[in-house]
Amino acid sequence: MKKLDRNCPHCGAVLGTPDANGRIQCEYCDSVFSAPVKLRAPMPVQPTAAGQKNKGIFAVLLIPLIFLMVFGIIGVTVFSIIRKQNDRFDEPWDDVSSLDVWGSQDSSAVESMSQFDIEMYNNIYETYSGTEYGSTVGYLLEDVVTNNKTNPEHLLTVRCGELCTTEEDEITQFKHTLDRFGRYEVSLEYNDVGLVYEIEIQALPEQE
């Protein structure tokens, strides 16, 4: 231990460092006496109750703040990804809305329309193509009525024998004449653009 420049008053020997209680024992004559205040080690400063309380409040506020920052970063990232995906799918439809592509028979007018858009539209009706029961054909006719209500630029025609119409009332009336358990052949006609524009329905003979 480091020796202090202080002599023992009894034997004159150099004294050592005071102990935790502020006492010094001479290493030569074993005399014990209290060390002067200036030779004692400084007492550690104990934190006050107010300081501990402030640290506790800071810790309580810091944890939610960290969580908010983390969730904020995650939220912004997810929103950015979703926005990019929506923009990617919205772009083709924006091009379509500026053109009369539904009624057009000129393929050059829809060069900006992607094949994906055409396939998405046709897929609604192509799922019914082929031999179907009357109950399923009824669902097809409901889809046609919905299209003709919401998409007047591209009316779908329903053909069955002498019936050839795009009118909602006539299509609905024809639907009620279908035999739910009868079998029907559904075929589709496409225009020059590649969109379905006519649906033909033929009743098939009953199987023996």
Biotite code that builds the C-alpha atoms (Angstrom):
import biotite.structure as struc

atoms = struc.array([
    struc.Atom([0.000, 0.000, 0.000], chain_id="A", res_id=1, res_name="MET", atom_name="CA", element="C"),
    struc.Atom([1.117, 3.579, -0.599], chain_id="A", res_id=2, res_name="LYS", atom_name="CA", element="C"),
    struc.Atom([2.753, 5.181, 2.434], chain_id="A", res_id=3, res_name="LYS", atom_name="CA", element="C"),
    struc.Atom([1.757, 8.645, 3.560], chain_id="A", res_id=4, res_name="LEU", atom_name="CA", element="C"),
    struc.Atom([4.329, 11.280, 4.479], chain_id="A", res_id=5, res_name="ASP", atom_name="CA", element="C"),
    struc.Atom([3.394, 11.295, 8.177], chain_id="A", res_id=6, res_name="ARG", atom_name="CA", element="C"),
    struc.Atom([5.603, 10.164, 11.117], chain_id="A", res_id=7, res_name="ASN", atom_name="CA", element="C"),
    struc.Atom([4.515, 8.251, 14.194], chain_id="A", res_id=8, res_name="CYS", atom_name="CA", element="C"),
    struc.Atom([4.521, 10.648, 17.170], chain_id="A", res_id=9, res_name="PRO", atom_name="CA", element="C"),
    struc.Atom([5.886, 7.839, 19.396], chain_id="A", res_id=10, res_name="HIS", atom_name="CA", element="C"),
    struc.Atom([8.763, 6.309, 17.410], chain_id="A", res_id=11, res_name="CYS", atom_name="CA", element="C"),
    struc.Atom([9.075, 8.596, 14.406], chain_id="A", res_id=12, res_name="GLY", atom_name="CA", element="C"),
    struc.Atom([8.441, 5.817, 11.870], chain_id="A", res_id=13, res_name="ALA", atom_name="CA", element="C"),
    struc.Atom([6.612, 6.612, 8.652], chain_id="A", res_id=14, res_name="VAL", atom_name="CA", element="C"),
    struc.Atom([2.898, 5.821, 8.997], chain_id="A", res_id=15, res_name="LEU", atom_name="CA", element="C"),
    struc.Atom([0.861, 3.821, 6.539], chain_id="A", res_id=16, res_name="GLY", atom_name="CA", element="C"),
    struc.Atom([-2.635, 4.316, 5.126], chain_id="A", res_id=17, res_name="THR", atom_name="CA", element="C"),
    struc.Atom([-5.608, 4.694, 7.523], chain_id="A", res_id=18, res_name="PRO", atom_name="CA", element="C"),
    struc.Atom([-8.030, 1.770, 7.697], chain_id="A", res_id=19, res_name="ASP", atom_name="CA", element="C"),
    struc.Atom([-11.763, 1.919, 6.974], chain_id="A", res_id=20, res_name="ALA", atom_name="CA", element="C"),
    struc.Atom([-12.421, 3.318, 10.456], chain_id="A", res_id=21, res_name="ASN", atom_name="CA", element="C"),
    struc.Atom([-9.895, 6.140, 10.060], chain_id="A", res_id=22, res_name="GLY", atom_name="CA", element="C"),
    struc.Atom([-7.326, 4.618, 12.428], chain_id="A", res_id=23, res_name="ARG", atom_name="CA", element="C"),
    struc.Atom([-3.589, 4.212, 11.860], chain_id="A", res_id=24, res_name="ILE", atom_name="CA", element="C"),
    struc.Atom([-1.444, 1.552, 13.519], chain_id="A", res_id=25, res_name="GLN", atom_name="CA", element="C"),
    struc.Atom([2.305, 2.093, 13.535], chain_id="A", res_id=26, res_name="CYS", atom_name="CA", element="C"),
    struc.Atom([4.082, -0.875, 11.940], chain_id="A", res_id=27, res_name="GLU", atom_name="CA", element="C"),
    struc.Atom([7.038, -0.505, 14.325], chain_id="A", res_id=28, res_name="TYR", atom_name="CA", element="C"),
    struc.Atom([5.701, 0.400, 17.787], chain_id="A", res_id=29, res_name="CYS", atom_name="CA", element="C"),
    struc.Atom([2.114, -0.841, 17.237], chain_id="A", res_id=30, res_name="ASP", atom_name="CA", element="C"),
    struc.Atom([0.708, 2.456, 18.506], chain_id="A", res_id=31, res_name="SER", atom_name="CA", element="C"),
    struc.Atom([-2.876, 3.084, 17.327], chain_id="A", res_id=32, res_name="VAL", atom_name="CA", element="C"),
    struc.Atom([-4.405, 6.514, 16.965], chain_id="A", res_id=33, res_name="PHE", atom_name="CA", element="C"),
    struc.Atom([-6.922, 8.334, 14.799], chain_id="A", res_id=34, res_name="SER", atom_name="CA", element="C"),
    struc.Atom([-5.697, 9.705, 11.526], chain_id="A", res_id=35, res_name="ALA", atom_name="CA", element="C"),
    struc.Atom([-6.203, 13.380, 10.700], chain_id="A", res_id=36, res_name="PRO", atom_name="CA", element="C"),
    struc.Atom([-9.235, 14.076, 8.592], chain_id="A", res_id=37, res_name="VAL", atom_name="CA", element="C"),
    struc.Atom([-7.132, 15.115, 5.605], chain_id="A", res_id=38, res_name="LYS", atom_name="CA", element="C"),
    struc.Atom([-5.483, 11.661, 5.528], chain_id="A", res_id=39, res_name="LEU", atom_name="CA", element="C"),
    struc.Atom([-8.746, 9.697, 5.488], chain_id="A", res_id=40, res_name="ARG", atom_name="CA", element="C"),
    struc.Atom([-10.196, 8.318, 2.253], chain_id="A", res_id=41, res_name="ALA", atom_name="CA", element="C"),
    struc.Atom([-13.249, 10.250, 1.002], chain_id="A", res_id=42, res_name="PRO", atom_name="CA", element="C"),
    struc.Atom([-16.596, 8.616, 1.708], chain_id="A", res_id=43, res_name="MET", atom_name="CA", element="C"),
    struc.Atom([-18.529, 7.493, -1.394], chain_id="A", res_id=44, res_name="PRO", atom_name="CA", element="C"),
    struc.Atom([-21.445, 9.717, -2.291], chain_id="A", res_id=45, res_name="VAL", atom_name="CA", element="C"),
    struc.Atom([-24.717, 7.908, -1.793], chain_id="A", res_id=46, res_name="GLN", atom_name="CA", element="C"),
    struc.Atom([-27.442, 8.645, -4.330], chain_id="A", res_id=47, res_name="PRO", atom_name="CA", element="C"),
    struc.Atom([-30.323, 10.598, -2.922], chain_id="A", res_id=48, res_name="THR", atom_name="CA", element="C"),
    struc.Atom([-33.902, 9.358, -2.933], chain_id="A", res_id=49, res_name="ALA", atom_name="CA", element="C"),
    struc.Atom([-34.805, 12.059, -5.442], chain_id="A", res_id=50, res_name="ALA", atom_name="CA", element="C"),
    struc.Atom([-32.011, 10.940, -7.766], chain_id="A", res_id=51, res_name="GLY", atom_name="CA", element="C"),
    struc.Atom([-33.121, 7.304, -7.575], chain_id="A", res_id=52, res_name="GLN", atom_name="CA", element="C"),
    struc.Atom([-36.713, 8.359, -8.269], chain_id="A", res_id=53, res_name="LYS", atom_name="CA", element="C"),
    struc.Atom([-35.648, 10.360, -11.331], chain_id="A", res_id=54, res_name="ASN", atom_name="CA", element="C"),
    struc.Atom([-33.690, 7.370, -12.668], chain_id="A", res_id=55, res_name="LYS", atom_name="CA", element="C"),
    struc.Atom([-36.745, 5.145, -12.185], chain_id="A", res_id=56, res_name="GLY", atom_name="CA", element="C"),
    struc.Atom([-38.993, 7.572, -14.035], chain_id="A", res_id=57, res_name="ILE", atom_name="CA", element="C"),
    struc.Atom([-36.462, 7.854, -16.863], chain_id="A", res_id=58, res_name="PHE", atom_name="CA", element="C"),
    struc.Atom([-36.273, 4.055, -17.178], chain_id="A", res_id=59, res_name="ALA", atom_name="CA", element="C"),
    struc.Atom([-40.080, 3.763, -17.242], chain_id="A", res_id=60, res_name="VAL", atom_name="CA", element="C"),
    struc.Atom([-40.325, 6.374, -19.993], chain_id="A", res_id=61, res_name="LEU", atom_name="CA", element="C"),
    struc.Atom([-37.385, 5.042, -21.984], chain_id="A", res_id=62, res_name="LEU", atom_name="CA", element="C"),
    struc.Atom([-38.753, 1.497, -22.436], chain_id="A", res_id=63, res_name="ILE", atom_name="CA", element="C"),
    struc.Atom([-42.058, 2.544, -24.115], chain_id="A", res_id=64, res_name="PRO", atom_name="CA", element="C"),
    struc.Atom([-40.134, 5.038, -26.224], chain_id="A", res_id=65, res_name="LEU", atom_name="CA", element="C"),
    struc.Atom([-37.867, 2.275, -27.523], chain_id="A", res_id=66, res_name="ILE", atom_name="CA", element="C"),
    struc.Atom([-40.885, 0.092, -28.339], chain_id="A", res_id=67, res_name="PHE", atom_name="CA", element="C"),
    struc.Atom([-42.573, 2.969, -30.163], chain_id="A", res_id=68, res_name="LEU", atom_name="CA", element="C"),
    struc.Atom([-39.456, 3.599, -32.213], chain_id="A", res_id=69, res_name="MET", atom_name="CA", element="C"),
    struc.Atom([-39.113, -0.084, -33.138], chain_id="A", res_id=70, res_name="VAL", atom_name="CA", element="C"),
    struc.Atom([-42.783, -0.485, -34.074], chain_id="A", res_id=71, res_name="PHE", atom_name="CA", element="C"),
    struc.Atom([-42.665, 2.814, -35.942], chain_id="A", res_id=72, res_name="GLY", atom_name="CA", element="C"),
    struc.Atom([-39.766, 1.620, -38.073], chain_id="A", res_id=73, res_name="ILE", atom_name="CA", element="C"),
    struc.Atom([-41.505, -1.709, -38.727], chain_id="A", res_id=74, res_name="ILE", atom_name="CA", element="C"),
    struc.Atom([-44.759, 0.067, -39.592], chain_id="A", res_id=75, res_name="GLY", atom_name="CA", element="C"),
    struc.Atom([-43.087, 2.424, -42.040], chain_id="A", res_id=76, res_name="VAL", atom_name="CA", element="C"),
    struc.Atom([-41.278, -0.479, -43.698], chain_id="A", res_id=77, res_name="THR", atom_name="CA", element="C"),
    struc.Atom([-44.439, -2.577, -44.062], chain_id="A", res_id=78, res_name="VAL", atom_name="CA", element="C"),
    struc.Atom([-46.425, 0.404, -45.353], chain_id="A", res_id=79, res_name="PHE", atom_name="CA", element="C"),
    struc.Atom([-43.731, 1.120, -47.919], chain_id="A", res_id=80, res_name="SER", atom_name="CA", element="C"),
    struc.Atom([-43.783, -2.485, -49.161], chain_id="A", res_id=81, res_name="ILE", atom_name="CA", element="C"),
    struc.Atom([-47.588, -2.532, -49.397], chain_id="A", res_id=82, res_name="ILE", atom_name="CA", element="C"),
    struc.Atom([-47.611, 0.825, -51.190], chain_id="A", res_id=83, res_name="ARG", atom_name="CA", element="C"),
    struc.Atom([-45.123, -0.412, -53.753], chain_id="A", res_id=84, res_name="LYS", atom_name="CA", element="C"),
    struc.Atom([-47.182, -3.568, -54.348], chain_id="A", res_id=85, res_name="GLN", atom_name="CA", element="C"),
    struc.Atom([-50.394, -1.545, -54.785], chain_id="A", res_id=86, res_name="ASN", atom_name="CA", element="C"),
    struc.Atom([-48.698, 0.862, -57.163], chain_id="A", res_id=87, res_name="ASP", atom_name="CA", element="C"),
    struc.Atom([-47.411, -2.045, -59.216], chain_id="A", res_id=88, res_name="ARG", atom_name="CA", element="C"),
    struc.Atom([-50.897, -3.521, -59.624], chain_id="A", res_id=89, res_name="PHE", atom_name="CA", element="C"),
    struc.Atom([-52.644, -0.170, -60.066], chain_id="A", res_id=90, res_name="ASP", atom_name="CA", element="C"),
    struc.Atom([-50.529, 1.040, -62.968], chain_id="A", res_id=91, res_name="GLU", atom_name="CA", element="C"),
    struc.Atom([-52.011, -1.245, -65.677], chain_id="A", res_id=92, res_name="PRO", atom_name="CA", element="C"),
    struc.Atom([-55.577, -0.354, -64.643], chain_id="A", res_id=93, res_name="TRP", atom_name="CA", element="C"),
    struc.Atom([-54.756, 3.359, -64.757], chain_id="A", res_id=94, res_name="ASP", atom_name="CA", element="C"),
    struc.Atom([-53.760, 2.922, -68.375], chain_id="A", res_id=95, res_name="ASP", atom_name="CA", element="C"),
    struc.Atom([-56.974, 1.004, -69.131], chain_id="A", res_id=96, res_name="VAL", atom_name="CA", element="C"),
    struc.Atom([-59.217, 3.652, -67.549], chain_id="A", res_id=97, res_name="SER", atom_name="CA", element="C"),
    struc.Atom([-57.978, 6.258, -70.048], chain_id="A", res_id=98, res_name="SER", atom_name="CA", element="C"),
    struc.Atom([-58.992, 4.150, -73.080], chain_id="A", res_id=99, res_name="LEU", atom_name="CA", element="C"),
    struc.Atom([-62.238, 2.723, -74.392], chain_id="A", res_id=100, res_name="ASP", atom_name="CA", element="C"),
    struc.Atom([-60.721, -0.752, -74.360], chain_id="A", res_id=101, res_name="VAL", atom_name="CA", element="C"),
    struc.Atom([-63.852, -2.666, -73.408], chain_id="A", res_id=102, res_name="TRP", atom_name="CA", element="C"),
    struc.Atom([-65.847, -1.765, -76.496], chain_id="A", res_id=103, res_name="GLY", atom_name="CA", element="C"),
    struc.Atom([-62.905, -1.450, -78.851], chain_id="A", res_id=104, res_name="SER", atom_name="CA", element="C"),
    struc.Atom([-62.295, -4.036, -81.529], chain_id="A", res_id=105, res_name="GLN", atom_name="CA", element="C"),
    struc.Atom([-58.964, -2.434, -82.475], chain_id="A", res_id=106, res_name="ASP", atom_name="CA", element="C"),
    struc.Atom([-56.121, -4.293, -80.752], chain_id="A", res_id=107, res_name="SER", atom_name="CA", element="C"),
    struc.Atom([-53.781, -1.327, -81.306], chain_id="A", res_id=108, res_name="SER", atom_name="CA", element="C"),
    struc.Atom([-55.912, 0.746, -78.904], chain_id="A", res_id=109, res_name="ALA", atom_name="CA", element="C"),
    struc.Atom([-55.043, -1.506, -75.993], chain_id="A", res_id=110, res_name="VAL", atom_name="CA", element="C"),
    struc.Atom([-51.322, -1.975, -76.459], chain_id="A", res_id=111, res_name="GLU", atom_name="CA", element="C"),
    struc.Atom([-50.802, -0.615, -72.952], chain_id="A", res_id=112, res_name="SER", atom_name="CA", element="C"),
    struc.Atom([-53.281, -3.124, -71.461], chain_id="A", res_id=113, res_name="MET", atom_name="CA", element="C"),
    struc.Atom([-51.380, -6.021, -69.957], chain_id="A", res_id=114, res_name="SER", atom_name="CA", element="C"),
    struc.Atom([-52.212, -9.635, -70.632], chain_id="A", res_id=115, res_name="GLN", atom_name="CA", element="C"),
    struc.Atom([-52.632, -10.049, -66.899], chain_id="A", res_id=116, res_name="PHE", atom_name="CA", element="C"),
    struc.Atom([-55.586, -7.619, -66.892], chain_id="A", res_id=117, res_name="ASP", atom_name="CA", element="C"),
    struc.Atom([-57.297, -9.454, -69.738], chain_id="A", res_id=118, res_name="ILE", atom_name="CA", element="C"),
    struc.Atom([-56.809, -12.829, -68.111], chain_id="A", res_id=119, res_name="GLU", atom_name="CA", element="C"),
    struc.Atom([-58.173, -11.570, -64.790], chain_id="A", res_id=120, res_name="MET", atom_name="CA", element="C"),
    struc.Atom([-61.358, -10.370, -66.480], chain_id="A", res_id=121, res_name="TYR", atom_name="CA", element="C"),
    struc.Atom([-61.841, -13.500, -68.588], chain_id="A", res_id=122, res_name="ASN", atom_name="CA", element="C"),
    struc.Atom([-61.109, -15.858, -65.706], chain_id="A", res_id=123, res_name="ASN", atom_name="CA", element="C"),
    struc.Atom([-64.422, -14.931, -64.043], chain_id="A", res_id=124, res_name="ILE", atom_name="CA", element="C"),
    struc.Atom([-66.341, -16.498, -66.939], chain_id="A", res_id=125, res_name="TYR", atom_name="CA", element="C"),
    struc.Atom([-63.895, -19.145, -68.095], chain_id="A", res_id=126, res_name="GLU", atom_name="CA", element="C"),
    struc.Atom([-64.429, -21.046, -64.839], chain_id="A", res_id=127, res_name="THR", atom_name="CA", element="C"),
    struc.Atom([-67.975, -21.799, -66.086], chain_id="A", res_id=128, res_name="TYR", atom_name="CA", element="C"),
    struc.Atom([-66.882, -22.884, -69.570], chain_id="A", res_id=129, res_name="SER", atom_name="CA", element="C"),
    struc.Atom([-67.804, -26.453, -70.480], chain_id="A", res_id=130, res_name="GLY", atom_name="CA", element="C"),
    struc.Atom([-70.585, -28.710, -69.245], chain_id="A", res_id=131, res_name="THR", atom_name="CA", element="C"),
    struc.Atom([-72.342, -27.392, -66.142], chain_id="A", res_id=132, res_name="GLU", atom_name="CA", element="C"),
    struc.Atom([-75.538, -28.026, -64.201], chain_id="A", res_id=133, res_name="TYR", atom_name="CA", element="C"),
    struc.Atom([-78.313, -25.467, -64.419], chain_id="A", res_id=134, res_name="GLY", atom_name="CA", element="C"),
    struc.Atom([-77.702, -24.269, -60.871], chain_id="A", res_id=135, res_name="SER", atom_name="CA", element="C"),
    struc.Atom([-74.095, -23.391, -61.794], chain_id="A", res_id=136, res_name="THR", atom_name="CA", element="C"),
    struc.Atom([-75.190, -21.664, -64.999], chain_id="A", res_id=137, res_name="VAL", atom_name="CA", element="C"),
    struc.Atom([-77.488, -19.555, -62.812], chain_id="A", res_id=138, res_name="GLY", atom_name="CA", element="C"),
    struc.Atom([-74.449, -18.253, -60.931], chain_id="A", res_id=139, res_name="TYR", atom_name="CA", element="C"),
    struc.Atom([-72.803, -17.436, -64.262], chain_id="A", res_id=140, res_name="LEU", atom_name="CA", element="C"),
    struc.Atom([-75.814, -15.384, -65.328], chain_id="A", res_id=141, res_name="LEU", atom_name="CA", element="C"),
    struc.Atom([-75.705, -13.482, -62.029], chain_id="A", res_id=142, res_name="GLU", atom_name="CA", element="C"),
    struc.Atom([-72.092, -12.556, -62.769], chain_id="A", res_id=143, res_name="ASP", atom_name="CA", element="C"),
    struc.Atom([-73.122, -11.373, -66.235], chain_id="A", res_id=144, res_name="VAL", atom_name="CA", element="C"),
    struc.Atom([-75.865, -9.175, -64.778], chain_id="A", res_id=145, res_name="VAL", atom_name="CA", element="C"),
    struc.Atom([-73.386, -7.693, -62.273], chain_id="A", res_id=146, res_name="THR", atom_name="CA", element="C"),
    struc.Atom([-70.906, -6.950, -65.057], chain_id="A", res_id=147, res_name="ASN", atom_name="CA", element="C"),
    struc.Atom([-73.514, -5.282, -67.255], chain_id="A", res_id=148, res_name="ASN", atom_name="CA", element="C"),
    struc.Atom([-74.641, -3.094, -64.341], chain_id="A", res_id=149, res_name="LYS", atom_name="CA", element="C"),
    struc.Atom([-71.174, -1.958, -63.321], chain_id="A", res_id=150, res_name="THR", atom_name="CA", element="C"),
    struc.Atom([-69.363, -2.045, -66.656], chain_id="A", res_id=151, res_name="ASN", atom_name="CA", element="C"),
    struc.Atom([-71.626, -0.537, -69.321], chain_id="A", res_id=152, res_name="PRO", atom_name="CA", element="C"),
    struc.Atom([-68.612, 0.010, -71.597], chain_id="A", res_id=153, res_name="GLU", atom_name="CA", element="C"),
    struc.Atom([-68.365, -3.735, -72.124], chain_id="A", res_id=154, res_name="HIS", atom_name="CA", element="C"),
    struc.Atom([-71.761, -5.425, -71.992], chain_id="A", res_id=155, res_name="LEU", atom_name="CA", element="C"),
    struc.Atom([-71.779, -9.202, -72.115], chain_id="A", res_id=156, res_name="LEU", atom_name="CA", element="C"),
    struc.Atom([-74.273, -10.859, -74.445], chain_id="A", res_id=157, res_name="THR", atom_name="CA", element="C"),
    struc.Atom([-76.120, -14.032, -73.424], chain_id="A", res_id=158, res_name="VAL", atom_name="CA", element="C"),
    struc.Atom([-77.179, -16.268, -76.285], chain_id="A", res_id=159, res_name="ARG", atom_name="CA", element="C"),
    struc.Atom([-79.381, -19.350, -76.059], chain_id="A", res_id=160, res_name="CYS", atom_name="CA", element="C"),
    struc.Atom([-81.391, -20.391, -79.102], chain_id="A", res_id=161, res_name="GLY", atom_name="CA", element="C"),
    struc.Atom([-83.468, -17.392, -80.168], chain_id="A", res_id=162, res_name="GLU", atom_name="CA", element="C"),
    struc.Atom([-82.451, -15.459, -77.060], chain_id="A", res_id=163, res_name="LEU", atom_name="CA", element="C"),
    struc.Atom([-79.671, -12.926, -77.619], chain_id="A", res_id=164, res_name="CYS", atom_name="CA", element="C"),
    struc.Atom([-79.619, -10.132, -75.073], chain_id="A", res_id=165, res_name="THR", atom_name="CA", element="C"),
    struc.Atom([-77.622, -7.908, -72.753], chain_id="A", res_id=166, res_name="THR", atom_name="CA", element="C"),
    struc.Atom([-80.683, -6.730, -70.799], chain_id="A", res_id=167, res_name="GLU", atom_name="CA", element="C"),
    struc.Atom([-80.785, -7.473, -67.079], chain_id="A", res_id=168, res_name="GLU", atom_name="CA", element="C"),
    struc.Atom([-84.500, -8.368, -66.995], chain_id="A", res_id=169, res_name="ASP", atom_name="CA", element="C"),
    struc.Atom([-84.264, -10.783, -69.913], chain_id="A", res_id=170, res_name="GLU", atom_name="CA", element="C"),
    struc.Atom([-81.154, -12.485, -68.522], chain_id="A", res_id=171, res_name="ILE", atom_name="CA", element="C"),
    struc.Atom([-82.800, -12.838, -65.090], chain_id="A", res_id=172, res_name="THR", atom_name="CA", element="C"),
    struc.Atom([-85.968, -14.245, -66.639], chain_id="A", res_id=173, res_name="GLN", atom_name="CA", element="C"),
    struc.Atom([-83.906, -16.746, -68.635], chain_id="A", res_id=174, res_name="PHE", atom_name="CA", element="C"),
    struc.Atom([-82.140, -17.779, -65.443], chain_id="A", res_id=175, res_name="LYS", atom_name="CA", element="C"),
    struc.Atom([-85.474, -18.760, -63.871], chain_id="A", res_id=176, res_name="HIS", atom_name="CA", element="C"),
    struc.Atom([-86.241, -21.078, -66.779], chain_id="A", res_id=177, res_name="THR", atom_name="CA", element="C"),
    struc.Atom([-83.114, -23.177, -66.239], chain_id="A", res_id=178, res_name="LEU", atom_name="CA", element="C"),
    struc.Atom([-83.423, -26.718, -64.920], chain_id="A", res_id=179, res_name="ASP", atom_name="CA", element="C"),
    struc.Atom([-81.250, -26.706, -61.819], chain_id="A", res_id=180, res_name="ARG", atom_name="CA", element="C"),
    struc.Atom([-80.329, -30.351, -62.321], chain_id="A", res_id=181, res_name="PHE", atom_name="CA", element="C"),
    struc.Atom([-80.219, -30.236, -66.110], chain_id="A", res_id=182, res_name="GLY", atom_name="CA", element="C"),
    struc.Atom([-76.941, -30.183, -67.999], chain_id="A", res_id=183, res_name="ARG", atom_name="CA", element="C"),
    struc.Atom([-75.850, -27.254, -70.187], chain_id="A", res_id=184, res_name="TYR", atom_name="CA", element="C"),
    struc.Atom([-72.914, -26.545, -72.451], chain_id="A", res_id=185, res_name="GLU", atom_name="CA", element="C"),
    struc.Atom([-71.337, -23.130, -71.886], chain_id="A", res_id=186, res_name="VAL", atom_name="CA", element="C"),
    struc.Atom([-69.061, -21.640, -74.557], chain_id="A", res_id=187, res_name="SER", atom_name="CA", element="C"),
    struc.Atom([-67.407, -18.239, -74.768], chain_id="A", res_id=188, res_name="LEU", atom_name="CA", element="C"),
    struc.Atom([-66.740, -15.864, -77.633], chain_id="A", res_id=189, res_name="GLU", atom_name="CA", element="C"),
    struc.Atom([-63.819, -13.378, -77.592], chain_id="A", res_id=190, res_name="TYR", atom_name="CA", element="C"),
    struc.Atom([-63.415, -10.069, -79.400], chain_id="A", res_id=191, res_name="ASN", atom_name="CA", element="C"),
    struc.Atom([-60.277, -8.886, -81.206], chain_id="A", res_id=192, res_name="ASP", atom_name="CA", element="C"),
    struc.Atom([-58.853, -7.553, -77.964], chain_id="A", res_id=193, res_name="VAL", atom_name="CA", element="C"),
    struc.Atom([-59.122, -10.991, -76.396], chain_id="A", res_id=194, res_name="GLY", atom_name="CA", element="C"),
    struc.Atom([-61.926, -10.179, -73.944], chain_id="A", res_id=195, res_name="LEU", atom_name="CA", element="C"),
    struc.Atom([-65.019, -12.325, -73.481], chain_id="A", res_id=196, res_name="VAL", atom_name="CA", element="C"),
    struc.Atom([-67.985, -10.529, -75.050], chain_id="A", res_id=197, res_name="TYR", atom_name="CA", element="C"),
    struc.Atom([-70.568, -13.280, -75.612], chain_id="A", res_id=198, res_name="GLU", atom_name="CA", element="C"),
    struc.Atom([-71.675, -16.342, -73.644], chain_id="A", res_id=199, res_name="ILE", atom_name="CA", element="C"),
    struc.Atom([-73.578, -19.082, -75.409], chain_id="A", res_id=200, res_name="GLU", atom_name="CA", element="C"),
    struc.Atom([-75.615, -21.608, -73.443], chain_id="A", res_id=201, res_name="ILE", atom_name="CA", element="C"),
    struc.Atom([-77.046, -24.792, -74.929], chain_id="A", res_id=202, res_name="GLN", atom_name="CA", element="C"),
    struc.Atom([-79.203, -27.325, -73.130], chain_id="A", res_id=203, res_name="ALA", atom_name="CA", element="C"),
    struc.Atom([-77.904, -30.878, -73.427], chain_id="A", res_id=204, res_name="LEU", atom_name="CA", element="C"),
    struc.Atom([-80.199, -33.877, -73.844], chain_id="A", res_id=205, res_name="PRO", atom_name="CA", element="C"),
    struc.Atom([-80.974, -35.845, -70.723], chain_id="A", res_id=206, res_name="GLU", atom_name="CA", element="C"),
    struc.Atom([-78.835, -38.915, -70.203], chain_id="A", res_id=207, res_name="GLN", atom_name="CA", element="C"),
    struc.Atom([-80.654, -42.215, -70.256], chain_id="A", res_id=208, res_name="GLU", atom_name="CA", element="C"),
])
